[in-house]
């Protein structure tokens, strides 16, 4: 059995997918219900420009409202293709972009951005040439195309089929761009398809009903409702507020000179997984344990490496005058506490 296991199952009838690495829960995706999924594409209707912000409020189906950040040249009443980029804060508009992408396991079709590109993580020149040949054999050039890192070592026929499928969807959606009413043209992927698309490392895949229980997912999940996270050195408390996610770091009983650096390094390594499994995003402020300014560079290097391996976009903003460290994380998921009950 591989060290990585992907389990496709349901929690209380809701579609979900979990990724276990050496028996430890590494990631979980749970369907958000009736709210628009990230990746969903709408024909939206421009409604009201936001002067001073350069944005536009747009009308979506079912009375929903979207916020388009870059709206130069748009006029009220104009139809426009938009794609949901994340989940909205409570009471706020759905964040959308006009840069629509059609993303699958091997390929990303990019209308309006012509050219064929291969992921920079594929460095072998022969492999890159082979992939470009596969792409050009089925790609008509009307759109742009990015071949993802998962293409490395994949079957050429599967890659070609994936490209063709994404091109067909792109053409179908773009053909419906004009119209008088807001309409959903392509729904974002659910947890099972997203797992297939994004978790591309060699894994055992389990699809039997009850897989979450038999593989220990349900046993590990309650820990991510607890604000306290025990670390190899000290602990941290992760507590969402309306404004931000506060992370308080403590050294515990360790009173040594190096205690602050040790626990902060543990936080740097553990934080991406904790945020991912808790479904937390937005502004994040770390109240770290005391350490010298000379140790900050080591902490930042470790934190940057940890988030580089995390799929969700996170900007490491830096230090505040009070000595806190700030991050800005894309709201790609809903909080775990909004999706399932703590009493699983």
C-alpha positions in Angstrom: 0.0 0.0 0.0 1.2 3.5 -0.8 2.0 5.9 2.0 -0.7 8.2 0.7 -4.4 7.2 0.6 -7.2 9.2 -0.9 -10.7 8.4 0.5 -13.9 9.4 -1.4 -16.9 9.2 0.9 -19.7 11.3 2.5 -20.2 13.0 5.9 -23.9 13.0 6.9 -24.8 12.7 3.3 -22.5 15.5 2.1 -19.8 14.7 -0.5 -16.3 14.8 0.9 -12.8 13.6 0.1 -9.8 13.1 2.5 -6.1 12.7 1.9 -4.1 10.6 4.5 -0.3 10.6 4.5 1.2 7.7 6.6 -2.0 7.4 8.5 -2.2 11.1 9.3 -5.0 13.3 8.0 -3.3 15.8 5.6 -6.3 17.4 3.8 -10.1 17.2 3.6 -12.5 18.7 1.1 -16.2 19.0 2.0 -19.0 20.3 -0.2 -20.2 23.7 0.8 -23.8 23.2 -0.1 -25.9 25.9 -1.8 -23.2 28.6 -2.0 -21.4 29.0 -5.4 -18.3 26.8 -5.5 -14.9 28.3 -6.4 -14.4 27.8 -10.1 -18.1 28.2 -11.0 -18.5 30.3 -14.2 -21.4 32.7 -14.6 -22.7 35.1 -17.2 -23.1 38.0 -14.9 -24.7 41.4 -15.5 -22.8 44.5 -14.5 -24.8 46.4 -12.0 -23.1 49.2 -10.0 -19.5 50.6 -10.3 -17.7 51.3 -7.0 -16.1 54.6 -7.5 -12.7 55.0 -5.9 -12.2 51.2 -5.8 -12.1 50.5 -9.5 -14.6 47.6 -9.0 -18.0 46.6 -10.1 -20.9 44.9 -8.4 -22.4 42.3 -10.7 -25.7 40.5 -10.7 -25.6 36.7 -10.4 -28.5 34.2 -10.7 -30.9 33.6 -7.8 -30.5 37.1 -6.5 -26.8 36.7 -5.5 -24.3 39.6 -6.0 -20.7 39.4 -7.0 -17.8 41.7 -6.6 -15.5 42.2 -9.6 -12.3 43.9 -8.5 -11.0 45.1 -11.9 -13.9 46.7 -13.9 -12.3 49.2 -16.2 -14.3 49.8 -19.4 -17.4 48.0 -18.1 -20.9 49.7 -18.1 -24.0 48.9 -16.1 -26.2 46.4 -17.9 -23.3 44.8 -19.8 -23.1 41.0 -19.7 -19.7 39.5 -18.7 -18.2 36.1 -18.0 -16.9 35.8 -14.4 -15.5 33.0 -12.4 -15.9 32.5 -8.6 -12.5 32.8 -6.9 -13.4 31.9 -3.3 -16.0 32.0 -0.6 -17.4 35.3 0.5 -17.4 36.6 4.1 -20.8 36.5 5.7 -23.0 39.3 4.3 -20.6 40.2 1.5 -20.6 39.7 -2.2 -19.2 36.6 -3.9 -15.6 37.4 -5.1 -15.3 36.9 -8.9 -12.8 37.5 -11.7 -13.2 38.1 -15.4 -10.0 36.0 -16.0 -11.9 32.7 -16.6 -9.9 29.5 -16.5 -10.9 25.9 -17.4 -8.8 23.7 -15.1 -8.5 19.9 -15.1 -6.0 17.3 -14.0 -3.5 17.8 -16.8 -4.4 21.0 -18.5 -5.6 24.6 -17.9 -7.3 26.4 -20.9 -6.9 30.1 -20.7 -9.2 32.1 -23.0 -7.8 35.5 -24.0 -4.2 34.5 -23.1 -2.9 32.6 -26.2 0.1 30.4 -26.3 1.0 26.9 -25.1 3.1 26.6 -21.9 4.5 23.7 -19.9 4.8 23.9 -16.1 8.3 25.1 -15.1 8.5 22.2 -12.6 9.0 19.9 -15.7 12.6 20.6 -16.5 13.6 17.7 -18.8 13.8 19.2 -22.4 12.7 15.9 -24.0 9.7 15.6 -21.8 8.7 19.2 -22.5 9.0 18.7 -26.2 6.9 15.5 -26.0 4.2 17.3 -24.1 4.2 20.2 -26.6 3.8 17.8 -29.4 0.8 16.1 -27.7 -0.8 19.5 -27.1 -0.3 20.7 -30.7 -1.9 17.5 -32.0 -5.3 18.4 -30.4 -5.0 22.1 -29.7 -6.5 24.6 -32.2 -4.8 27.7 -30.8 -8.0 29.8 -30.3 -7.3 29.8 -26.5 -4.2 29.6 -24.3 -3.1 26.3 -22.8 -1.0 25.4 -19.7 0.2 21.9 -19.2 0.4 21.2 -15.5 3.1 19.5 -13.6 0.9 16.4 -13.3 1.6 15.7 -17.0 5.1 14.6 -16.1 5.1 10.8 -16.7 1.4 10.7 -17.5 0.0 8.8 -20.5 0.0 10.9 -23.7 -3.5 9.7 -24.7 -4.9 10.7 -21.3 -3.4 14.1 -21.5 -4.7 14.6 -25.1 -8.2 13.6 -24.0 -8.1 16.0 -21.0 -7.1 18.9 -23.3 -9.9 18.1 -25.7 -12.4 17.9 -22.9 -11.4 21.3 -21.5 -11.4 22.9 -24.9 -14.9 21.6 -25.6 -16.1 23.1 -22.2 -14.4 26.4 -22.9 -15.9 26.7 -26.4 -19.4 25.8 -25.0 -19.2 28.4 -22.2 -17.8 31.2 -24.3 -20.5 30.7 -26.9 -23.0 31.6 -24.2 -21.2 34.7 -23.0 -23.8 37.1 -24.5 -27.3 37.2 -23.0 -29.8 39.5 -21.2 -29.9 37.5 -17.9 -27.4 36.2 -15.3 -26.9 32.5 -15.7 -24.6 29.8 -14.3 -22.7 28.3 -17.3 -20.4 25.8 -15.6 -20.4 24.7 -12.0 -17.2 24.4 -10.0 -15.9 21.0 -9.2 -17.1 19.1 -6.1 -14.8 17.4 -3.6 -14.4 14.1 -5.5 -13.5 15.7 -8.8 -11.3 18.3 -7.1 -9.4 15.5 -5.3 -8.8 13.8 -8.7 -7.7 17.1 -10.2 -5.4 18.3 -7.5 -4.1 15.2 -5.5 -2.0 13.8 -8.3 0.7 12.0 -6.4 0.7 8.3 -6.5 -1.9 7.2 -4.0 -4.2 4.4 -3.1 -7.8 5.5 -3.8 -10.6 4.1 -1.6 -14.2 4.6 -2.8 -16.1 2.2 -0.5 -18.9 3.7 1.6 -17.8 4.1 5.2 -14.2 4.7 4.2 -13.8 7.7 6.5 -14.7 5.6 9.5 -12.6 2.6 8.6 -9.5 4.7 7.8 -9.7 6.9 10.9 -10.7 10.2 9.2 -13.6 10.7 11.6 -11.4 9.9 14.6 -8.9 12.7 13.6 -11.3 15.4 12.5 -12.6 16.5 15.9 -9.1 17.8 16.8 -9.5 20.6 14.3 -12.4 22.1 16.2 -10.2 22.6 19.2 -8.4 26.0 19.3 -5.4 24.4 21.1 -2.8 22.7 19.0 -0.1 20.8 20.9 3.3 21.0 19.2 6.5 19.2 19.7 7.6 22.2 21.7 4.9 24.3 23.3 1.5 25.0 21.8 -0.5 27.4 19.7 -4.2 28.6 19.8 -5.9 29.2 16.5 -9.0 31.4 17.1 -11.1 32.9 14.3 -12.7 36.4 14.8 -14.8 38.5 12.5 -11.8 40.5 11.5 -9.0 38.0 11.4 -7.6 34.7 12.5 -5.5 35.1 15.6 -2.7 32.6 16.4 -1.3 32.8 19.9 2.0 30.9 20.5 3.2 29.7 23.9 6.4 28.0 25.0 4.6 26.0 27.7 6.9 24.7 30.5 10.1 25.3 28.5 12.0 28.1 30.1 15.3 27.6 28.2 16.9 30.4 26.2 16.0 28.8 22.9 12.4 28.0 23.9 10.9 30.8 21.8 12.7 29.9 18.6 11.9 26.2 19.0 8.1 26.7 19.4 8.0 29.3 16.6 9.7 26.8 14.3 7.2 24.2 15.2 4.4 26.7 14.4 6.0 27.4 11.0 5.9 23.7 10.1 2.5 23.0 11.4 0.5 26.0 10.4 -0.3 25.3 6.8 -1.9 21.9 7.6 -3.8 23.4 10.5 -5.3 26.2 8.4 -6.0 23.8 5.5 -7.9 21.3 7.6 -9.8 24.0 9.6 -10.8 25.7 6.3 -9.5 29.1 7.5 -8.5 32.0 5.3 -8.3 35.8 5.2 -6.0 37.9 7.4 -4.0 35.8 9.8 -1.9 37.4 12.7 0.7 35.4 14.5 1.5 36.4 18.1 4.7 34.5 18.3 6.8 33.5 21.3 9.7 35.9 22.0 12.8 35.4 19.9 15.7 37.6 18.8 15.5 39.6 15.5 18.4 37.5 14.3 16.2 34.4 14.6 13.4 35.9 12.5 15.1 35.0 9.2 15.3 31.3 10.1 11.6 31.4 11.1 10.6 33.1 7.8 12.6 30.7 5.7 10.9 27.7 7.4 7.4 29.3 7.1 7.9 30.1 3.4 9.0 26.5 2.7 6.0 25.1 4.5 3.5 27.3 2.6 5.2 26.6 -0.7 4.1 23.0 -0.4 0.5 24.1 0.4 -1.9 24.4 -2.6 -3.9 27.3 -1.3 -2.5 30.7 -2.2 -1.0 32.5 0.9 0.9 35.8 1.0 3.5 36.1 3.7 3.1 39.8 4.4 5.7 40.3 7.1 6.3 41.8 10.6 4.2 44.5 12.2 5.7 47.3 14.5 4.4 45.3 17.5 6.4 42.2 16.4 3.5 40.2 15.1 3.7 38.3 11.8 0.9 38.7 9.3 -0.3 36.5 6.4 -3.1 36.8 3.9 -4.7 33.5 2.8 -7.2 33.0 0.0 -10.7 32.0 1.2 -10.8 29.0 -1.0 -12.8 26.9 1.6 -15.5 27.3 4.1 -14.6 26.9 7.8 -14.8 23.3 8.9 -17.2 24.4 11.7 -19.7 25.6 9.1 -19.7 22.3 7.2 -19.9 19.5 9.8 -20.8 19.1 13.4 -18.1 18.7 16.0 -20.0 15.6 17.3 -19.2 13.4 14.3 
